[in-house]
Amino acid sequence: MSQLDKIDKLDEVVQLSILYDFYGELLNDRKKQIFEDYVLNDLSLSEIADLQGISRQGVYDIVKRCSQELKSYEDKLGLTKKFQIVKEKLNRIKDIASDAEGTNDSNINHEIVTLADDILKEL
């Protein structure tokens, strides 16, 4: 496996972990357990198959279906995208407030209020 393939695989795992954090509770208990074991606990397909009493192919199919379900939820609801936007705006507010500490600049206050209004609209 090339270095680029390893990075792509790692990016995919991170993305699936984030999606799972937001939408994992929408999966049934068995799917959740198998998905957690594969993506979060880094167990192999064979190890999970042995634990669950199913075939390696069965585990692969469940992981693949869960991944598709989680991506579908994100496509429909966009919660992780909204979360990232809010996080970026909050970091910007924090930076502005830190830079403005001790000043009484009305432009800075206006920018903070505008960002806060944008965040409220996102929610």
WOQUI-V116179 format. One line per field, one symbol per residue. psi: psi as a letter, one per 40 degrees, with the letter a starting at -180 (. if undefined). A space follows every 50 residues. Layout:
# WOQUI-V116179
psi: ???
This chain:
# WOQUI-V116179
psi: hiddddddddddddddddddddedeeiiddddddddddddefiidddddd defiiddddddddddddddddddddddfddddddddddddddddddddde heifhddddddddddddddddd.
